[in-house]
Amino acid sequence: MGSSNRTLIFATIFLYLLLHFPSQPEARGLKSPAKCPKLLSQVCKTSQNYAFCVRVLMSNPLTLLAPNTKGIVVNALDIVRKESMKTSKFFDGLANGRGTVPAFKPALKECASDFKKASGLMNLKVLEGDFATMDVNYALDDARSCETKLSMDEVNIKSIPAAIKNWKNFYAVANAAALTLENLQN
């Protein structure tokens, strides 16, 4: 292959990349809460942490393709359901870990169960009309039940508070989605 063919191939690839990839300002604008789609903003405006809500929802390409607010709500609940299962597995891993204090294991297993139950509440089929936020709040009750059990059993594992705090940030996204769903139905 001659050098003129390599130059032509290189120029073709360069031109393709130049035309099909966003510029740096455009790419930054896609992640900016100020540039988020109107429907996404409608869901996140009631969240305790607007920027986190937008960032989480924009991390899922299906959210950006959602045709309406209900589609965004479905995706938000799916994201939070997955995070709930991840948190459940975190506690399950601690409960079954070799280095875990045996006295801590019952509380850790209960927490794993609590977050697994919370994941079941992050489902559009479960959320009932005017009571959507109440249904999502049951998931928060499960997290609080876990915290109470950990406190009562004096479980002291450094990674737990950060895991629960992270889940609560995701919960706020689900709560905002549920509130949006209630507003759509009223």
Accessible surface in RSA format (square Angstrom, percent):
REM  Atomic radii and reference values for relative SASA: ProtOr
REM  Chains: A
REM  Algorithm: Lee & Richards
REM  Probe-radius: 1.40
REM  Slices: 20
REM RES _ NUM      All-atoms   Total-Side   Main-Chain    Non-polar    All polar
REM                ABS   REL    ABS   REL    ABS   REL    ABS   REL    ABS   REL
RES MET A   1   151.64  78.5  81.05  53.6  70.59 168.1  92.53  78.7  59.11  78.3
RES GLY A   2    40.48  49.9   0.00   N/A  40.48  49.9  33.68  92.4   6.80  15.2
RES SER A   3    86.39  73.0  77.39 103.3   9.00  20.7  42.54  90.6  43.85  61.4
RES SER A   4    85.27  72.1  73.17  97.7  12.09  27.9  53.98 114.9  31.29  43.8
RES ASN A   5    75.29  51.9  74.64  72.1   0.66   1.6   7.92  19.1  67.38  65.1
RES ARG A   6   149.80  62.9 145.72  74.3   4.08   9.7  55.49  75.8  94.31  57.2
RES THR A   7    88.69  63.1  84.27  85.4   4.43  10.6  65.39  87.8  23.31  35.2
RES LEU A   8   118.97  66.3 115.71  82.8   3.26   8.2 118.65  83.3   0.32   0.9
RES ILE A   9    82.29  46.8  80.42  59.9   1.87   4.5  82.29  59.3   0.00   0.0
RES PHE A  10   142.77  71.4 140.34  86.9   2.43   6.3 142.59  86.4   0.18   0.5
RES ALA A  11    50.23  46.2  43.68  67.4   6.55  14.9  47.44  66.8   2.79   7.4
RES THR A  12    81.10  57.7  76.22  77.3   4.87  11.6  65.93  88.6  15.16  22.9
RES ILE A  13    95.08  54.1  93.30  69.5   1.78   4.3  95.08  68.5   0.00   0.0
RES PHE A  14   115.74  57.9 113.72  70.4   2.02   5.3 115.53  70.0   0.22   0.6
RES LEU A  15    98.24  54.7  98.24  70.3   0.00   0.0  98.24  69.0   0.00   0.0
RES TYR A  16   123.60  57.7 119.44  68.0   4.15  10.8  82.57  62.1  41.02  50.6
RES LEU A  17    80.62  44.9  78.34  56.0   2.27   5.7  78.62  55.2   2.00   5.4
RES LEU A  18   113.65  63.3  93.41  66.8  20.24  50.9 100.38  70.5  13.27  35.7
RES LEU A  19   125.85  70.1  93.99  67.2  31.85  80.1  96.33  67.7  29.52  79.4
RES HIS A  20   112.46  61.5  81.86  56.9  30.59  78.3  59.40  61.2  53.05  61.7
RES PHE A  21   127.91  64.0 113.77  70.5  14.14  36.8 115.04  69.7  12.87  36.8
RES PRO A  22    67.30  49.0  46.12  42.0  21.18  77.0  51.16  42.2  16.14 100.3
RES SER A  23    56.93  48.1  43.30  57.8  13.62  31.4  49.29 105.0   7.63  10.7
RES GLN A  24   132.37  74.0 126.13  92.2   6.24  14.9  39.35  83.8  93.02  70.6
RES PRO A  25    90.53  66.0  79.99  72.9  10.54  38.3  81.96  67.7   8.57  53.3
RES GLU A  26   104.30  59.9  94.24  71.3  10.06  24.0  44.46  86.0  59.84  48.9
RES ALA A  27    42.33  38.9  37.48  57.8   4.84  11.0  38.27  53.9   4.06  10.8
RES ARG A  28   155.39  65.2 147.09  75.0   8.30  19.8  78.58 107.4  76.80  46.5
RES GLY A  29    14.47  17.8   0.00   N/A  14.47  17.8  14.06  38.6   0.42   0.9
RES LEU A  30   107.55  59.9 105.45  75.4   2.10   5.3 107.05  75.2   0.50   1.3
RES LYS A  31   138.02  67.3 125.79  77.2  12.24  29.1  90.26  81.2  47.76  50.9
RES SER A  32    35.07  29.6  30.00  40.0   5.07  11.7  21.99  46.8  13.08  18.3
RES PRO A  33    47.48  34.6  45.64  41.6   1.84   6.7  45.64  37.7   1.84  11.5
RES ALA A  34    97.04  89.2  54.15  83.6  42.89  97.6  66.66  93.9  30.38  80.5
RES LYS A  35   146.53  71.5 120.42  73.9  26.11  62.2  70.34  63.3  76.19  81.2
RES CYS A  36    16.93  12.8   1.66   1.8  15.28  35.9   0.00   0.0  16.93  18.3
RES PRO A  37    56.96  41.5  45.11  41.1  11.85  43.1  56.96  47.0   0.00   0.0
RES LYS A  38   177.09  86.4 163.78 100.5  13.31  31.7 111.84 100.7  65.25  69.5
RES LEU A  39    57.63  32.1  57.48  41.1   0.14   0.4  57.48  40.4   0.14   0.4
RES LEU A  40     0.77   0.4   0.77   0.5   0.00   0.0   0.77   0.5   0.00   0.0
RES SER A  41    34.59  29.2  34.57  46.1   0.02   0.0  11.00  23.4  23.58  33.0
RES GLN A  42    61.38  34.3  56.51  41.3   4.86  11.6  17.14  36.5  44.24  33.6
RES VAL A  43     0.00   0.0   0.00   0.0   0.00   0.0   0.00   0.0   0.00   0.0
RES CYS A  44     0.00   0.0   0.00   0.0   0.00   0.0   0.00   0.0   0.00   0.0
RES LYS A  45   139.46  68.0 111.05  68.1  28.41  67.6  64.75  58.3  74.71  79.6
RES THR A  46    54.39  38.7  25.50  25.9  28.89  68.8  32.54  43.7  21.85  33.0
RES SER A  47    15.97  13.5   0.75   1.0  15.22  35.1   1.31   2.8  14.66  20.5
RES GLN A  48   160.70  89.9 119.05  87.0  41.65  99.2  51.16 108.9 109.54  83.1
RES ASN A  49    68.62  47.3  64.18  62.0   4.44  10.7  18.31  44.1  50.31  48.6
RES TYR A  50    76.80  35.9  71.35  40.6   5.45  14.2  63.04  47.4  13.75  17.0
RES ALA A  51    44.94  41.3  42.81  66.1   2.12   4.8  42.81  60.3   2.12   5.6
RES PHE A  52    24.15  12.1  23.75  14.7   0.40   1.0  23.75  14.4   0.40   1.1
RES CYS A  53     0.00   0.0   0.00   0.0   0.00   0.0   0.00   0.0   0.00   0.0
RES VAL A  54     0.13   0.1   0.13   0.1   0.00   0.0   0.13   0.1   0.00   0.0
RES ARG A  55   138.74  58.3 133.97  68.3   4.77  11.4  64.97  88.8  73.78  44.7
RES VAL A  56    11.63   7.7   9.01   8.2   2.62   6.3  11.63  10.1   0.00   0.0
RES LEU A  57     0.00   0.0   0.00   0.0   0.00   0.0   0.00   0.0   0.00   0.0
RES MET A  58    17.26   8.9   8.87   5.9   8.39  20.0   8.64   7.3   8.62  11.4
RES SER A  59    75.89  64.1  48.81  65.1  27.09  62.4  36.99  78.8  38.90  54.5
RES ASN A  60    23.68  16.3  20.90  20.2   2.78   6.7   9.51  22.9  14.17  13.7
RES PRO A  61    91.92  67.0  89.15  81.3   2.78  10.1  91.45  75.5   0.48   3.0
RES LEU A  62   110.15  61.3 107.31  76.8   2.84   7.1 107.31  75.4   2.84   7.6
RES THR A  63     2.70   1.9   0.31   0.3   2.39   5.7   0.31   0.4   2.39   3.6
RES LEU A  64    79.16  44.1  52.47  37.5  26.69  67.1  54.03  37.9  25.13  67.6
RES LEU A  65   136.03  75.8 112.01  80.1  24.02  60.4 115.96  81.4  20.07  54.0
RES ALA A  66    16.63  15.3   0.54   0.8  16.10  36.6   4.69   6.6  11.95  31.6
RES PRO A  67   118.10  86.1  82.31  75.0  35.78 130.1  93.49  77.2  24.61 152.9
RES ASN A  68    74.51  51.4  73.53  71.1   0.98   2.4  27.88  67.1  46.63  45.1
RES THR A  69     8.51   6.1   7.04   7.1   1.47   3.5   2.05   2.8   6.46   9.8
RES LYS A  70   102.39  50.0 101.46  62.3   0.93   2.2  47.53  42.8  54.86  58.4
RES GLY A  71    17.00  21.0   0.00   N/A  17.00  21.0  15.67  43.0   1.33   3.0
RES ILE A  72     4.41   2.5   4.41   3.3   0.00   0.0   4.41   3.2   0.00   0.0
RES VAL A  73     0.00   0.0   0.00   0.0   0.00   0.0   0.00   0.0   0.00   0.0
RES VAL A  74    64.47  42.4  62.61  56.7   1.86   4.5  63.12  54.8   1.35   3.7
RES ASN A  75    18.43  12.7  18.43  17.8   0.00   0.0   0.00   0.0  18.43  17.8
RES ALA A  76     0.00   0.0   0.00   0.0   0.00   0.0   0.00   0.0   0.00   0.0
RES LEU A  77     1.94   1.1   1.94   1.4   0.00   0.0   1.94   1.4   0.00   0.0
RES ASP A  78    30.99  21.7  30.94  30.8   0.06   0.1   7.81  18.4  23.18  23.1
RES ILE A  79    23.97  13.6  21.17  15.8   2.81   6.8  22.32  16.1   1.66   4.5
RES VAL A  80     0.00   0.0   0.00   0.0   0.00   0.0   0.00   0.0   0.00   0.0
RES ARG A  81    75.35  31.6  75.35  38.4   0.00   0.0  29.65  40.5  45.71  27.7
RES LYS A  82   132.08  64.4 124.66  76.5   7.42  17.7  83.30  75.0  48.78  52.0
RES GLU A  83    17.30   9.9  15.41  11.7   1.89   4.5   2.28   4.4  15.02  12.3
RES SER A  84     0.00   0.0   0.00   0.0   0.00   0.0   0.00   0.0   0.00   0.0
RES MET A  85    57.59  29.8  57.59  38.1   0.00   0.0  53.10  45.1   4.49   5.9
RES LYS A  86   131.37  64.1 125.47  77.0   5.90  14.0  82.82  74.5  48.54  51.7
RES THR A  87     6.10   4.3   3.46   3.5   2.64   6.3   2.65   3.6   3.45   5.2
RES SER A  88     7.54   6.4   7.54  10.1   0.00   0.0   0.00   0.0   7.54  10.6
RES LYS A  89   138.56  67.6 130.54  80.1   8.02  19.1  76.80  69.1  61.75  65.8
RES PHE A  90    63.11  31.6  50.15  31.1  12.97  33.7  60.86  36.9   2.25   6.4
RES PHE A  91     0.00   0.0   0.00   0.0   0.00   0.0   0.00   0.0   0.00   0.0
RES ASP A  92    65.41  45.8  65.39  65.1   0.02   0.1   8.47  19.9  56.94  56.8
RES GLY A  93    45.08  55.6   0.00   N/A  45.08  55.6  36.05  98.9   9.04  20.2
RES LEU A  94    36.72  20.5  34.30  24.5   2.42   6.1  35.86  25.2   0.86   2.3
RES ALA A  95     0.65   0.6   0.00   0.0   0.65   1.5   0.00   0.0   0.65   1.7
RES ASN A  96    94.55  65.2  66.98  64.7  27.57  66.4  29.45  70.9  65.10  62.9
RES GLY A  97    22.72  28.0   0.00   N/A  22.72  28.0  22.65  62.2   0.06   0.1
RES ARG A  98   245.03 102.9 207.70 105.9  37.32  88.9  86.49 118.2 158.53  96.1
RES GLY A  99    81.19 100.1   0.00   N/A  81.19 100.1  45.03 123.6  36.16  81.0
RES THR A 100    19.08  13.6   7.17   7.3  11.91  28.4   6.10   8.2  12.99  19.6
RES VAL A 101    73.11  48.1  69.68  63.1   3.43   8.3  72.52  63.0   0.59   1.6
RES PRO A 102   105.72  77.1  97.48  88.9   8.24  30.0  97.88  80.8   7.84  48.7
RES ALA A 103    72.05  66.3  52.17  80.5  19.88  45.2  63.49  89.4   8.56  22.7
RES PHE A 104    32.05  16.0  32.05  19.8   0.00   0.0  32.05  19.4   0.00   0.0
RES LYS A 105    56.90  27.8  56.90  34.9   0.00   0.0  22.72  20.5  34.18  36.4
RES PRO A 106    78.41  57.1  69.06  63.0   9.35  34.0  73.92  61.0   4.50  27.9
RES ALA A 107     0.00   0.0   0.00   0.0   0.00   0.0   0.00   0.0   0.00   0.0
RES LEU A 108     0.00   0.0   0.00   0.0   0.00   0.0   0.00   0.0   0.00   0.0
RES LYS A 109   110.34  53.8 104.22  63.9   6.12  14.6  52.85  47.6  57.49  61.2
RES GLU A 110    67.20  38.6  61.02  46.2   6.19  14.7  26.87  52.0  40.34  32.9
RES CYS A 111     0.00   0.0   0.00   0.0   0.00   0.0   0.00   0.0   0.00   0.0
RES ALA A 112     9.67   8.9   9.03  13.9   0.64   1.4   9.40  13.2   0.27   0.7
RES SER A 113    56.64  47.9  50.61  67.5   6.04  13.9  28.81  61.4  27.83  39.0
RES ASP A 114     5.44   3.8   5.44   5.4   0.00   0.0   0.05   0.1   5.39   5.4
RES PHE A 115     0.07   0.0   0.07   0.0   0.00   0.0   0.07   0.0   0.00   0.0
RES LYS A 116   125.89  61.4 121.85  74.8   4.04   9.6  64.52  58.1  61.37  65.4
RES LYS A 117   117.60  57.4 105.98  65.0  11.62  27.7  70.78  63.7  46.82  49.9
RES ALA A 118     0.00   0.0   0.00   0.0   0.00   0.0   0.00   0.0   0.00   0.0
RES SER A 119     8.46   7.1   8.37  11.2   0.09   0.2   0.09   0.2   8.37  11.7
RES GLY A 120    40.83  50.4   0.00   N/A  40.83  50.4  35.45  97.3   5.38  12.1
RES LEU A 121    35.91  20.0  35.91  25.7   0.00   0.0  35.91  25.2   0.00   0.0
RES MET A 122     0.00   0.0   0.00   0.0   0.00   0.0   0.00   0.0   0.00   0.0
RES ASN A 123    50.58  34.9  49.29  47.6   1.29   3.1   2.14   5.1  48.45  46.8
RES LEU A 124    43.83  24.4  34.53  24.7   9.30  23.4  34.64  24.3   9.19  24.7
RES LYS A 125   182.21  88.9 156.52  96.0  25.69  61.2 108.27  97.4  73.95  78.8
RES VAL A 126    55.24  36.3  45.70  41.4   9.54  23.0  51.40  44.7   3.84  10.4
RES LEU A 127    11.00   6.1   0.00   0.0  11.00  27.7   0.00   0.0  11.00  29.6
RES GLU A 128   105.58  60.6 104.41  79.0   1.16   2.8  40.18  77.7  65.40  53.4
RES GLY A 129    28.65  35.3   0.00   N/A  28.65  35.3  20.27  55.6   8.39  18.8
RES ASP A 130    91.07  63.8  72.25  71.9  18.82  44.5  21.16  49.8  69.91  69.7
RES PHE A 131   115.45  57.8 114.45  70.9   1.00   2.6 115.45  70.0   0.00   0.0
RES ALA A 132     0.00   0.0   0.00   0.0   0.00   0.0   0.00   0.0   0.00   0.0
RES THR A 133    27.61  19.6  27.61  28.0   0.00   0.0   8.72  11.7  18.88  28.5
RES MET A 134    87.92  45.5  85.89  56.8   2.03   4.8  52.16  44.3  35.76  47.4
RES ASP A 135    16.10  11.3  16.10  16.0   0.00   0.0   1.03   2.4  15.07  15.0
RES VAL A 136     0.00   0.0   0.00   0.0   0.00   0.0   0.00   0.0   0.00   0.0
RES ASN A 137    56.59  39.0  56.49  54.6   0.09   0.2  17.36  41.8  39.23  37.9
RES TYR A 138   103.58  48.4 102.64  58.4   0.94   2.5  73.18  55.0  30.40  37.5
RES ALA A 139     0.00   0.0   0.00   0.0   0.00   0.0   0.00   0.0   0.00   0.0
RES LEU A 140    21.12  11.8  21.12  15.1   0.00   0.0  21.12  14.8   0.00   0.0
RES ASP A 141    71.58  50.1  66.17  65.9   5.41  12.8  25.74  60.6  45.85  45.7
RES ASP A 142    21.42  15.0  21.23  21.1   0.18   0.4   0.23   0.5  21.19  21.1
RES ALA A 143     0.04   0.0   0.00   0.0   0.04   0.1   0.00   0.0   0.04   0.1
RES ARG A 144   126.36  53.1 125.46  64.0   0.90   2.1  41.92  57.3  84.44  51.2
RES SER A 145    46.45  39.2  36.88  49.2   9.57  22.0  26.33  56.1  20.12  28.2
RES CYS A 146     0.00   0.0   0.00   0.0   0.00   0.0   0.00   0.0   0.00   0.0
RES GLU A 147    58.40  33.5  52.81  40.0   5.59  13.3  25.43  49.2  32.97  26.9
RES THR A 148    75.95  54.0  70.75  71.7   5.20  12.4  50.02  67.2  25.93  39.2
RES LYS A 149    49.70  24.2  48.50  29.8   1.20   2.9  14.03  12.6  35.67  38.0
RES LEU A 150    12.07   6.7  11.68   8.4   0.39   1.0  11.96   8.4   0.11   0.3
RES SER A 151    82.22  69.5  62.56  83.5  19.66  45.3  34.88  74.3  47.34  66.3
RES MET A 152   136.93  70.9 104.79  69.4  32.14  76.5  93.91  79.8  43.02  57.0
RES ASP A 153    46.81  32.8  27.37  27.2  19.43  46.0  13.78  32.4  33.03  32.9
RES GLU A 154   141.20  81.1 125.18  94.7  16.03  38.2  46.50  89.9  94.70  77.3
RES VAL A 155    21.28  14.0   0.02   0.0  21.26  51.2   0.02   0.0  21.26  57.7
RES ASN A 156   127.50  87.9 106.69 103.1  20.82  50.1  25.37  61.1 102.13  98.7
RES ILE A 157    38.97  22.2  32.15  24.0   6.82  16.4  35.21  25.4   3.76  10.2
RES LYS A 158   197.17  96.2 173.16 106.2  24.01  57.2 122.02 109.8  75.15  80.1
RES SER A 159    52.60  44.4  42.31  56.5  10.29  23.7  44.05  93.8   8.54  12.0
RES ILE A 160     8.50   4.8   8.50   6.3   0.00   0.0   8.50   6.1   0.00   0.0
RES PRO A 161    89.08  64.9  79.14  72.1   9.94  36.1  85.43  70.5   3.64  22.7
RES ALA A 162    68.27  62.8  56.66  87.4  11.61  26.4  63.02  88.7   5.25  13.9
RES ALA A 163    21.57  19.8  11.53  17.8  10.04  22.8  20.26  28.5   1.31   3.5
RES ILE A 164     8.27   4.7   8.27   6.2   0.00   0.0   8.27   6.0   0.00   0.0
RES LYS A 165   141.96  69.3 139.50  85.6   2.46   5.9  84.98  76.5  56.98  60.7
RES ASN A 166    56.41  38.9  54.24  52.4   2.18   5.2  17.70  42.6  38.71  37.4
RES TRP A 167     0.00   0.0   0.00   0.0   0.00   0.0   0.00   0.0   0.00   0.0
RES LYS A 168    68.34  33.3  65.07  39.9   3.27   7.8  35.37  31.8  32.97  35.1
RES ASN A 169    49.85  34.4  47.25  45.7   2.60   6.3   2.30   5.5  47.55  46.0
RES PHE A 170    28.31  14.2  28.31  17.5   0.00   0.0  28.31  17.2   0.00   0.0
RES TYR A 171    13.17   6.2  13.17   7.5   0.00   0.0  10.28   7.7   2.89   3.6
RES ALA A 172     6.77   6.2   4.06   6.3   2.71   6.2   5.71   8.0   1.06   2.8
RES VAL A 173     0.16   0.1   0.16   0.1   0.00   0.0   0.16   0.1   0.00   0.0
RES ALA A 174     0.00   0.0   0.00   0.0   0.00   0.0   0.00   0.0   0.00   0.0
RES ASN A 175    40.60  28.0  40.60  39.2   0.00   0.0   0.51   1.2  40.09  38.7
RES ALA A 176     1.21   1.1   0.00   0.0   1.21   2.8   0.91   1.3   0.30   0.8
RES ALA A 177     0.00   0.0   0.00   0.0   0.00   0.0   0.00   0.0   0.00   0.0
RES ALA A 178     0.00   0.0   0.00   0.0   0.00   0.0   0.00   0.0   0.00   0.0
RES LEU A 179    59.34  33.0  59.34  42.5   0.00   0.0  59.34  41.7   0.00   0.0
RES THR A 180     5.09   3.6   3.64   3.7   1.45   3.5   3.76   5.0   1.34   2.0
RES LEU A 181     3.08   1.7   3.08   2.2   0.00   0.0   3.08   2.2   0.00   0.0
RES GLU A 182    20.46  11.7  20.46  15.5   0.00   0.0   0.84   1.6  19.62  16.0
RES ASN A 183    89.95  62.0  73.45  71.0  16.50  39.7  26.11  62.8  63.84  61.7
RES LEU A 184    82.01  45.7  51.44  36.8  30.57  76.8  54.94  38.6  27.07  72.8
RES GLN A 185    93.06  52.0  56.27  41.1  36.79  87.6  36.47  77.6  56.59  42.9
RES ASN A 186   127.98  88.3  66.60  64.4  61.38 147.8  60.00 144.4  67.98  65.7
END  Absolute sums over single chains surface
CHAIN  1 A    11162.8       9477.1       1685.6       6937.0       4225.7
END  Absolute sums over all chains
TOTAL         11162.8       9477.1       1685.6       6937.0       4225.7
